[in-house]
Amino acid sequence: MDLGLSPKGKELHDELLKFMDEWVYPNEATYFSQIEPPEDRQKQPPIMEELKAEAKRRGLWNLFLNDEEHGAGLSNLDYAYLAEVTGRSFAVAPEAVNCNAPDVGNMETLHMFGTQEQKDEWLEPLLNGEIRSAFFMTEPDIASSDARNIRSSIVRDGDEYVINGRKWWSTGAASERCKIGIFMGVSDPEAEGYHQQSMVLVPLDTPGVEVVRELPVFGHYEGHGGHPEMRFTDVRVPASNILANEGDGFMIAQARLGPGRIHHCMRLIGMAERAFDLMCERALAREPFGKPIADQGLFHHWVAQARVKIEQARLLTLKTAHLMDTVGNKGARLEISAIKIVAPQMAEWVLDKAIQTHGAGGFSNDWPLALMWSQARTLRMADGPDEVHEMALARREIKKYRTDA
């Protein structure tokens, strides 16, 4: 099993590392200062446009898309290495190279299931980085980890669909640049459980679409359009806004989530690597009780465990990417569940030790650790909670041993 980079992937990987050193890290503080004021939180920070222009100039654009006409034409395995690099600056780098969630998932969805008209109207400006997008799936009143619980409705009325419902954690939807969203709701409540749902495109300026409130993450309001609660009241969109066919919502969600989980997991590994660097540097600089933290036995345990956990997560995620390339998403289902369990927990553990090593400073914004920890912790819920992936993986494993199947 060859888990190495292709020549093209290696070239882009090297260029991305230079871009991070020369542009991203030096401008992180500027980025956060530009979105810190509440009145500027949902505006595009000027520094991001500079970063995007430089990324385009270097050919570091739409790296996630394996279509050479619109993207870099990389395999999942190649892109996994690049996603790890961008994860070292989780809040800034992905958007700078137009590889940020939920836009990546939405672009992949439009690329796979959109009509030519839908692609012309929405995919092209997303690929160009001219607009942002949102994904409306999670609902406040139900356990959204089971898509069969979704209660929002999509009702056909002549040449239109009428949409009603409440959604939340709609990442990016509060941004002034967010122009389109993909809405998942029930279109046929009488159908079999996994064929009741559909997905439709909803322009955010459609009457009846309302941002109810922004939701903080662990008490912190993020930029990038936040994660707002949304209300949809008698929202009417053309019937041509349907993605694929009625009843295909769950199928689309599954197709979209496979690559997305690879992206998230590799970014988490990059995040953990940066935390590891900061932890070791801090341990050499602090001297409690007469010697550097780096010389304390407990810190040696943390370093050894962190390195092992990071390497294990990376190898499992790269193996998953390889399987997706060679046998497809369906053939890699077990591994996709596994990495979604392993990577966020690994990153959270490493970040916790890095914060502890920094002392009280680890809770501040002087280092990126507190924000990174909150992002890692939320990814134990996003794209499905740990428990759902554990259940799916365990069921597949136990099935091998059943004699009554």
C-alpha positions as CSV (number, residue, x, y, z in Angstrom):
1,M,0.0,0.0,0.0
2,D,1.7,3.2,-1.2
3,L,0.7,6.1,1.0
4,G,3.2,8.6,-0.5
5,L,2.5,11.8,-2.4
6,S,2.5,11.8,-6.2
7,P,5.0,14.2,-7.9
8,K,2.2,16.7,-8.5
9,G,1.0,16.4,-4.9
10,K,4.6,16.8,-3.6
11,E,5.0,20.0,-5.7
12,L,1.8,21.5,-4.3
13,H,2.7,20.4,-0.8
14,D,6.0,22.1,-0.9
15,E,4.5,25.3,-2.3
16,L,1.8,25.2,0.4
17,L,4.4,25.0,3.1
18,K,6.1,28.1,1.7
19,F,2.7,29.9,1.6
20,M,2.0,29.1,5.2
21,D,5.4,30.3,6.3
22,E,5.5,33.4,4.2
23,W,1.9,34.5,4.3
24,V,-0.5,32.6,6.6
25,Y,1.4,32.5,9.9
26,P,2.6,36.2,9.7
27,N,-1.0,37.4,9.1
28,E,-2.9,35.3,11.6
29,A,-2.9,38.1,14.2
30,T,-4.1,40.6,11.6
31,Y,-6.9,38.3,10.5
32,F,-8.2,37.9,14.1
33,S,-7.9,41.6,14.8
34,Q,-10.1,42.3,11.8
35,I,-12.9,40.0,12.8
36,E,-12.8,40.7,16.6
37,P,-15.1,43.8,16.7
38,P,-18.7,42.6,16.8
39,E,-19.7,45.0,14.0
40,D,-17.0,43.4,11.8
41,R,-17.5,39.8,12.7
42,Q,-19.6,38.9,9.6
43,K,-17.6,41.0,7.2
44,Q,-14.8,39.6,5.0
45,P,-11.6,40.7,6.6
46,P,-9.4,42.6,4.1
47,I,-6.4,40.4,4.8
48,M,-8.3,37.3,3.6
49,E,-8.6,38.8,0.2
50,E,-4.9,39.4,0.1
51,L,-4.2,35.8,1.1
52,K,-6.6,34.4,-1.4
53,A,-5.0,36.5,-4.2
54,E,-1.6,35.2,-3.3
55,A,-2.9,31.6,-3.1
56,K,-4.4,31.9,-6.5
57,R,-1.1,33.3,-7.9
58,R,0.8,30.3,-6.5
59,G,-1.7,27.8,-7.9
60,L,-2.9,26.8,-4.5
61,W,-6.6,27.0,-5.2
62,N,-9.5,24.5,-5.0
63,L,-7.0,21.8,-4.0
64,F,-9.8,19.5,-2.8
65,L,-11.5,19.0,-6.1
66,N,-10.2,16.1,-8.2
67,D,-11.6,17.6,-11.4
68,E,-8.6,19.1,-13.3
69,E,-10.8,21.6,-15.1
70,H,-12.0,23.3,-11.9
71,G,-9.6,22.0,-9.2
72,A,-6.1,20.6,-8.7
73,G,-7.0,17.1,-9.9
74,L,-5.5,15.5,-6.9
75,S,-6.4,12.1,-5.4
76,N,-7.9,11.9,-1.9
77,L,-4.5,10.7,-0.7
78,D,-2.6,13.7,-2.2
79,Y,-5.2,16.2,-0.9
80,A,-5.0,14.6,2.6
81,Y,-1.4,15.7,3.0
82,L,-2.4,19.3,1.9
83,A,-5.3,19.4,4.3
84,E,-3.0,18.5,7.1
85,V,-0.8,21.6,6.3
86,T,-3.8,23.9,6.2
87,G,-5.0,22.5,9.6
88,R,-2.0,24.1,11.2
89,S,-3.9,27.4,10.8
90,F,-7.4,26.0,11.0
91,A,-9.3,29.3,11.0
92,V,-7.3,31.0,8.3
93,A,-5.5,28.7,5.8
94,P,-8.5,26.6,4.5
95,E,-10.4,29.7,3.4
96,A,-7.2,31.3,2.0
97,V,-6.9,28.4,-0.5
98,N,-10.7,28.1,-1.0
99,C,-10.9,24.7,0.8
100,N,-13.0,25.7,3.8
101,A,-16.1,24.0,5.2
102,P,-19.0,24.1,4.5
103,D,-18.1,25.5,1.0
104,V,-16.0,22.5,0.1
105,G,-18.9,20.1,0.8
106,N,-21.3,22.3,-1.0
107,M,-19.0,22.6,-4.0
108,E,-18.5,18.8,-4.1
109,T,-22.3,18.3,-3.8
110,L,-23.0,20.7,-6.7
111,H,-20.2,19.2,-8.7
112,M,-21.6,15.7,-8.2
113,F,-25.4,16.3,-8.3
114,G,-26.0,19.8,-9.7
115,T,-27.5,20.5,-13.1
116,Q,-25.6,22.6,-15.5
117,E,-27.8,25.6,-14.7
118,Q,-27.1,25.2,-11.0
119,K,-23.4,24.9,-11.5
120,D,-23.3,28.0,-13.7
121,E,-25.3,30.0,-11.1
122,W,-23.7,28.8,-7.9
123,L,-20.8,26.5,-8.3
124,E,-18.7,28.8,-10.5
125,P,-18.8,31.8,-8.1
126,L,-18.0,29.4,-5.2
127,L,-15.1,28.0,-7.1
128,N,-13.9,31.5,-7.8
129,G,-14.1,32.4,-4.1
130,E,-16.6,35.2,-4.9
131,I,-19.3,34.0,-2.5
132,R,-19.8,31.8,0.5
133,S,-22.4,29.1,1.2
134,A,-24.2,27.3,4.0
135,F,-25.5,23.8,4.7
136,F,-28.9,23.6,6.5
137,M,-29.3,20.2,8.1
138,T,-29.0,20.2,11.9
139,E,-32.2,21.1,13.8
140,P,-32.6,22.3,17.4
141,D,-35.6,20.2,18.4
142,I,-34.4,16.7,17.3
143,A,-31.4,14.4,17.4
144,S,-30.0,15.4,14.0
145,S,-27.3,12.6,14.1
146,D,-30.2,10.4,12.8
147,A,-31.3,12.1,9.5
148,R,-34.6,10.2,9.8
149,N,-35.6,12.6,12.6
150,I,-35.5,15.7,10.4
151,R,-38.8,17.6,10.6
152,S,-38.3,20.6,8.3
153,S,-40.5,20.3,5.3
154,I,-40.1,20.6,1.5
155,V,-43.5,20.6,-0.1
156,R,-44.1,20.7,-3.9
157,D,-46.5,23.4,-5.0
158,G,-46.8,23.5,-8.8
159,D,-43.5,24.8,-10.1
160,E,-42.1,25.6,-6.7
161,Y,-41.1,24.0,-3.4
162,V,-42.3,25.6,-0.2
163,I,-39.9,25.2,2.7
164,N,-40.6,25.5,6.4
165,G,-38.4,24.7,9.4
166,R,-35.7,25.7,11.9
167,K,-32.1,24.9,11.5
168,W,-29.0,25.7,13.6
169,W,-25.2,25.5,13.6
170,S,-25.6,26.7,10.0
171,T,-21.9,27.5,9.6
172,G,-21.2,30.6,7.5
173,A,-24.9,31.6,7.0
174,A,-24.5,35.0,8.8
175,S,-21.7,36.2,6.6
176,E,-22.5,39.0,4.2
177,R,-20.8,36.9,1.5
178,C,-23.1,33.9,2.1
179,K,-25.5,33.8,-0.9
180,I,-26.7,30.2,-1.2
181,G,-27.5,27.3,1.1
182,I,-28.3,23.6,0.7
183,F,-31.4,22.8,2.7
184,M,-32.3,19.2,3.8
185,G,-35.9,18.5,4.7
186,V,-38.7,16.0,4.4
187,S,-40.4,15.9,1.0
188,D,-42.3,12.6,1.4
189,P,-43.1,11.6,5.0
190,E,-44.8,8.4,3.7
191,A,-41.6,7.1,2.0
192,E,-39.2,4.6,3.5
193,G,-37.1,6.2,6.3
194,Y,-34.0,6.9,4.2
195,H,-35.9,8.2,1.2
196,Q,-38.1,10.8,2.9
197,Q,-35.6,13.6,2.6
198,S,-34.6,15.9,-0.2
199,M,-32.1,18.7,-0.7
200,V,-32.8,22.0,-2.4
201,L,-30.8,25.1,-3.1
202,V,-32.1,28.1,-1.2
203,P,-30.7,31.6,-2.0
204,L,-30.3,33.5,1.2
205,D,-32.1,36.6,-0.1
206,T,-35.3,34.6,-0.6
207,P,-38.3,36.0,1.4
208,G,-38.9,34.0,4.6
209,V,-35.2,33.1,5.2
210,E,-34.2,34.6,8.6
211,V,-31.0,34.6,10.7
212,V,-32.5,34.2,14.2
213,R,-29.3,34.5,16.2
214,E,-25.6,33.8,16.2
215,L,-24.5,30.8,18.4
216,P,-21.3,31.1,20.3
217,V,-18.9,28.1,20.5
218,F,-17.8,27.6,24.1
219,G,-18.7,31.2,24.7
220,H,-16.8,32.6,21.7
221,Y,-18.4,34.1,18.6
222,E,-16.5,33.1,15.5
223,G,-16.1,34.9,12.2
224,H,-16.6,33.1,8.9
225,G,-20.3,33.8,9.1
226,G,-20.6,32.2,12.5
227,H,-22.9,29.2,13.2
228,P,-26.4,30.8,13.4
229,E,-29.8,29.5,14.1
230,M,-32.0,30.0,11.0
231,R,-35.8,30.1,10.5
232,F,-37.5,29.3,7.2
233,T,-41.1,30.4,6.9
234,D,-43.0,29.6,3.7
235,V,-39.8,30.0,1.7
236,R,-40.6,29.5,-2.0
237,V,-37.9,28.4,-4.5
238,P,-38.2,27.1,-8.1
239,A,-38.7,23.3,-8.4
240,S,-35.6,23.4,-10.5
241,N,-33.6,24.0,-7.3
242,I,-33.8,20.4,-6.3
243,L,-30.5,18.5,-6.1
244,A,-30.7,15.1,-7.9
245,N,-34.2,13.8,-7.3
246,E,-36.8,13.9,-4.6
247,G,-35.9,11.4,-1.9
248,D,-32.2,11.6,-2.6
249,G,-31.3,13.7,0.4
250,F,-29.8,11.0,2.6
251,M,-27.8,9.6,-0.3
252,I,-26.4,13.0,-1.1
253,A,-25.5,13.6,2.5
254,Q,-23.6,10.3,2.6
255,A,-21.8,11.1,-0.6
256,R,-20.8,14.5,0.7
257,L,-19.6,13.4,4.1
258,G,-17.1,10.8,3.1
259,P,-14.5,13.2,1.6
260,G,-15.4,15.8,4.2
261,R,-14.5,13.5,7.0
262,I,-11.1,12.9,5.4
263,H,-10.5,16.7,5.1
264,H,-11.5,17.4,8.8
265,C,-9.4,14.5,10.1
266,M,-6.3,15.6,8.3
267,R,-6.8,19.2,9.3
268,L,-7.1,18.0,12.9
269,I,-3.7,16.2,12.5
270,G,-2.2,19.4,11.3
271,M,-3.7,21.2,14.2
272,A,-2.2,18.7,16.6
273,E,1.2,19.0,15.0
274,R,1.2,22.7,15.5
275,A,0.1,22.3,19.1
276,F,2.9,19.7,19.6
277,D,5.5,22.2,18.3
278,L,4.2,25.0,20.6
279,M,4.1,22.6,23.6
280,C,7.7,21.5,23.1
281,E,9.0,25.1,22.6
282,R,7.1,26.3,25.7
283,A,8.4,23.4,27.8
284,L,12.0,24.4,27.0
285,A,11.3,28.0,28.0
286,R,9.6,27.5,31.3
287,E,11.4,26.4,34.5
288,P,9.2,25.5,37.5
289,F,11.0,23.9,40.5
290,G,14.4,24.5,39.2
291,K,14.5,22.8,35.8
292,P,12.7,23.2,32.4
293,I,9.4,21.5,32.0
294,A,11.0,19.6,29.1
295,D,13.2,17.8,31.7
296,Q,10.3,16.7,33.8
297,G,9.4,13.0,33.6
298,L,5.6,13.6,33.2
299,F,6.3,15.9,30.2
300,H,8.3,13.0,28.6
301,H,5.2,10.9,28.9
302,W,3.1,13.6,27.2
303,V,5.5,14.0,24.3
304,A,5.8,10.2,23.7
305,Q,2.0,9.7,23.9
306,A,1.3,12.7,21.7
307,R,3.8,11.6,19.0
308,V,2.3,8.1,19.0
309,K,-1.3,9.3,18.9
310,I,-0.6,11.7,16.0
311,E,1.3,9.1,13.9
312,Q,-1.4,6.5,14.5
313,A,-4.2,9.0,13.4
314,R,-2.2,10.1,10.4
315,L,-1.5,6.6,9.1
316,L,-5.1,5.5,9.6
317,T,-6.4,8.6,7.8
318,L,-4.0,8.2,4.9
319,K,-5.0,4.5,4.6
320,T,-8.6,5.6,4.5
321,A,-7.9,8.2,1.7
322,H,-6.1,5.5,-0.2
323,L,-9.0,3.1,0.1
324,M,-11.4,5.8,-1.1
325,D,-9.2,6.3,-4.2
326,T,-8.9,2.6,-4.9
327,V,-12.2,0.9,-3.8
328,G,-14.5,3.9,-3.3
329,N,-16.3,5.5,-0.4
330,K,-18.4,2.4,0.2
331,G,-15.4,0.2,0.5
332,A,-13.9,2.5,3.0
333,R,-16.9,2.9,5.3
334,L,-15.3,1.2,8.3
335,E,-12.2,3.3,8.0
336,I,-14.1,6.5,7.5
337,S,-16.0,5.8,10.8
338,A,-12.7,4.9,12.5
339,I,-10.8,8.1,11.6
340,K,-13.8,10.3,12.7
341,I,-13.5,8.6,16.1
342,V,-9.8,8.7,16.4
343,A,-8.7,12.1,14.9
344,P,-10.8,14.6,17.0
345,Q,-10.1,12.7,20.3
346,M,-6.4,12.7,19.4
347,A,-6.3,16.4,18.6
348,E,-8.3,17.2,21.8
349,W,-5.8,15.2,23.9
350,V,-2.7,16.8,22.4
351,L,-4.2,20.3,22.7
352,D,-5.1,19.7,26.3
353,K,-1.5,18.9,27.1
354,A,-0.2,21.8,25.1
355,I,-2.5,24.1,27.0
356,Q,-1.4,22.7,30.3
357,T,2.2,23.2,29.4
358,H,1.5,26.9,28.6
359,G,0.0,27.4,32.0
360,A,-2.6,30.2,32.2
361,G,-1.3,31.6,28.9
362,G,-2.8,28.6,27.2
363,F,-6.3,29.9,28.0
364,S,-5.6,33.2,26.3
365,N,-5.5,34.4,22.7
366,D,-1.8,35.0,22.9
367,W,-1.5,31.5,21.5
368,P,-3.9,29.7,19.2
369,L,-4.4,26.8,21.5
370,A,-7.7,27.7,23.2
371,L,-9.4,28.3,19.9
372,M,-7.9,25.2,18.4
373,W,-9.1,23.1,21.4
374,S,-12.7,24.4,20.9
375,Q,-12.5,23.6,17.2
376,A,-11.2,20.0,17.9
377,R,-13.9,19.5,20.5
378,T,-16.7,20.6,18.2
379,L,-15.5,18.2,15.5
380,R,-16.3,15.3,17.9
381,M,-19.9,16.3,17.1
382,A,-19.8,17.7,13.6
383,D,-20.3,15.2,10.8
384,G,-21.7,12.9,13.3
385,P,-20.9,12.4,17.0
386,D,-18.3,9.9,18.2
387,E,-21.0,7.6,19.5
388,V,-22.7,7.3,16.1
389,H,-19.5,6.4,14.4
390,E,-18.7,3.9,17.1
391,M,-22.1,2.3,16.6
392,A,-21.7,2.1,12.8
393,L,-18.2,0.6,13.1
394,A,-19.2,-1.9,15.8
395,R,-22.2,-3.1,13.8
396,R,-20.1,-3.8,10.8
397,E,-17.5,-5.6,12.8
398,I,-20.1,-7.8,14.7
399,K,-21.9,-8.6,11.5
400,K,-18.8,-10.6,10.4
401,Y,-19.4,-13.0,13.3
402,R,-23.2,-13.5,13.0
403,T,-24.4,-16.9,12.0
404,D,-28.0,-15.7,11.8
405,A,-27.4,-13.0,9.2
